[in-house]
Amino acid sequence: MKAVVLISGNGSNLQSIINHADMIDLEISAVISNNKKAFGLKRAESANIDTYFLDPEIFNTSYSFDNELISIINRLGVELIILAGYMRILSSLFVHHFSGKILNIHPSLLPKYPGLNTHQRAIKASDKLHGVSVHFVTEKLDGGPIISQEVVNIDSNDTKSSLAKKVLEKEHILYPKVIHWYTQNRLKLKNDSTATLDGKNL
């Protein structure tokens, strides 16, 4: 199944997806970034994957930016959009255009800690457990139907960076697994509100 990956930074999840692509029946048609300096673009180039940089500075609104993004993705003819550390909020225009075809990975046990600084927030709250969620993207920020999660323990000596490292290890395993469900046509978004696997609500 052809997919496009949207990134903004280092691209470690992108690398994991590239490494697993053959095993999960995925063809990455392109990697698109809103950040020219994103190291993930170099990862893509090293894997001979086409890259695009879309400069937010030349667009007046998020709608005009996303309209151009939609045009690029439509030309590529992909069936799946994978967000891997993409740090822009998608407009309703984009989300509706590709409804049921957008996956995101988020470093918390959603619905806890949507948005940024999730590891620090979990430590500050004295949580014992933290983790990662993969979900379908809807208009609500980090609020789409949850598909799958992995949990890590928060130890008393954990810092923001040590906790991030633990979570990232789980991300690199979980995301390819969920993407594989999608490429096998096992994973669907029902009524924009429920994720289903093999026809059963998750």
Helices and strands as residue ranges (DSSP letters): E 2-7, H 12-20, E 27-33, H 39-46, E 50-53, G 56-58, H 62-76, E 80-83, H 92-97, E 102-106, H 118-124, E 129-136, E 146-153, H 160-183, E 187-190, E 194-197, E 200-201
